[in-house]
């Protein structure tokens, strides 16, 4: 797969075509699996890692359903390309920073990704646009069943699927929903909402998952523990909470538009002007301003922009994507200048039309 060509494309999950995509950007489901004949990754030698990778690749060739996956040799990639895949949510930072044999198997549409030799031997991931928990589960469950037809995975009759991290033991299932919550942030309700989520064992993380900071009012909501709970229970837990979160955000947006329409309109106008006129701009400021535009479009405060464009700008102004588009590594100040030039070109011809 040509990563330079991939950098020109918008991820399918960012196209804003799924249900509730005004608030839910994407749904992601991951499954952690380990091979029964090898130690966990942290105890693996380089020979073990190479053996795991080779065995997985050979066995998957036995199923025609896997023939459409394209392999990316993560070990051979430079740091920029690995960061690019992290920004695209196709690999974890742990896989990017690991050593030894490791690969990514990817559907061309980026819906399915299989990481080999991450924290666990295998991490399957399915991503969908908007809120599509049931659909994502149906897809990944099918792929998992196909995988287990050709690979012997570690499973205990009492504990379930055995994983490197105790929090994943049992089902190995992580349900994650990326949400955009600018109104809850602006009305200062976000901390109260997050505390409520944590009380019911849901984790709140930043844009790029565990260990990352929130940018542009984007957050990832996911289950924390899997042991002792079935797949159906975990899917239901997240599936019941997210609609309530959507309702809170929409009510906060309604409150803002009713009580501060002029202020919001000015925020949108200023954000667009700044993005169009800046000579240099950081990724953090870009995310913050694009967040204003994204909410403004949904509140009909701007009739010239659309969500697919804004989502594309969110992704392609990230540091690694920007450098891929520019053809190679850039220093911090060079990136800020290149980002400003990219935004000016992308937003050229768009006025400051608000209603």
C-alpha positions, -999 to +999 in steps of 0.1 A: +000+000+000+013+034-010+012+057+021+017+088+001-015+080-019-033+071+014-024+106+028-044+122+000-076+102+009-102+108+036-108+079+059-142+064+053-151+068+090-145+106+087-171+111+059-199+120+083-222+095+066-231+074+097-260+079+123-256+108+147-225+120+129-230+155+141-218+144+175-204+108+170-175+109+146-168+072+146-174+039+163-144+015+168-144-020+181-111-038+189-105-074+198-073-086+215-061-121+207-030-141+214-016-173+199-016-203+223+019-215+213+038-183+220+045-163+251+030-128+255+047-101+235+066-086+265+083-120+270+089-127+233+123-128+218+130-113+184+127-149+170+093-153+187+081-120+172+092-130+137+076-165+142+043-150+152+042-126+122+052-154+098+027-178+112-002-153+111+006-143+075+008-179+063-023-190+080-044-161+068-036-170+033-057-202+038-089-181+039-099-162+007-117-136+028-083-122+039-069-120+004-081-084+000-060-071+030-029-052+022+002-057+044+022-028+057+056-038+072+056-015+102+091-025+112+105-011+080+087+022+082+104+054+092+091+074+122+071+098+100+051+070+084+045+053+117+032+086+132+010+090+101-007+056+107-012+065+144-029+098+134-051+078+110-061+056+139-048+025+120-022+015+145-016+023+182+013+043+195+025+011+212+029-007+178+045+024+163+071+025+191+077-012+195+107-031+182+111-062+160+088-078+135+054-062+134+028-056+106-005-040+098-030-057+076-055-033+061-086-032+040-083-006+013-114+012+027-097+012+061-127-004+078-107-034+090-072-032+104-052-061+120-022-053+140+004-080+145+028-079+175+013-050+194+007-054+231-011-087+221-001-109+192-032-097+173-054-067+175-084-067+152-101-033+146-132-023+128-142+014+124-175+028+112-187+064+106-211+077+133-228+056+159-228+020+146-220-003+175-241-032+164-228-030+128-192-027+139-196-057+162-213-078+135-183-071+112-155-078+137-172-109+151-172-123+116-135-115+110-126-130+144-144-162+136-126-165+103-093-159+120-099-185+146-106-211+119-069-209+109-052-199+142-052-214+177-058-186+201-052-186+239-085-192+257-092-204+292-125-221+301-129-199+332-111-167+323-119-164+286-095-150+261-061-145+277-045-111+271-013-093+280-032-066+300-055-079+328-082-053+319-087-070+286-089-106+299-123-123+292-137-110+259-107-090+248-133-065+236-129-027+236-158-006+223-148+030+216-169+059+204-153+092+193-175+121+202-174+159+195-187+177+226-180+215+221-213+227+237-207+206+269-172+221+271-185+257+264-213+254+290-188+239+315-207+207+320-180+184+306-163+175+339-196+165+355-205+143+326-170+126+326-173+119+363-206+102+357-191+081+330-162+070+352-186+059+379-200+033+356-165+021+345-163+039+312-130+055+302-127+090+287-096+096+266-082+121+241-084+120+204-058+094+199-068+071+228-049+061+259-024+086+271-034+113+246-048+147+254-082+160+242-080+184+213-107+203+195-133+190+220-130+154+207-130+126+232-130+088+231-155+070+253-149+032+259-154+004+283-126-002+308-129-038+320-139-070+302-135-097+328-167-112+340-188-095+314-201-109+281-197-092+247-234-084+247-232-067+281-202-046+270-219-036+238-251-027+257-232-007+283-217+017+257-247+015+235-270+028+262-247+055+275-237+072+242-273+081+231-277+099+265-244+117+259-257+127+225-288+141+241-269+161+266-247+177+239-277+185+217-295+202+246-263+222+254-262+233+218-299+243+219-292+263+251-262+281+234-281+289+203-311+302+223-290+323+248-259+333+229-266+331+191-248+363+183-217+353+203-216+319+186-220+334+152-190+357+160-170+327+172-176+309+139-168+340+118-136+347+138-125+310+135-130+310+098-112+343+093-083+331+115-079+298+095-080+317+062-057+345+071-030+331+094+006+329+082+014+302+107-008+281+130-003+252+153-022+219+151-037+226+185-051+260+175-063+245+142-082+218+160-098+244+184-109+266+155-122+237+133-142+226+163-159+260+163-167+256+126-179+221+130-205+231+156-213+262+137-222+242+106-245+219+126-262+249+142-266+264+107-245+294+116-225+289+083-240+278+050-208+275+030-188+248+048-197+211+052-187+185+077-168+162+054-145+191+045-140+200+081-133+164+091-108+162+063-090+193+075-089+179+111-070+149+098-048+164+071-035+193+093-022+168+119+017+169+120+025+136+102-003+140+076+009+175+068+045+164+063+034+135+041+014+160+019+045+182+018+068+153+008+089+149+039+099+160+075+094+196+085+105+215+116+079+229+140+079+264+125+079+250+090+049+228+099+030+258+113+036+278+081+028+248+058-004+242+078-015+278+073-008+276+036-028+243+033-058+258+052-057+289+030-058+268-001-085+245+012-107+274+023-101+296-007-132+311-022-152+306+010-164+338+025-175+344+060-212+337+052-232+332+084-270+332+088 
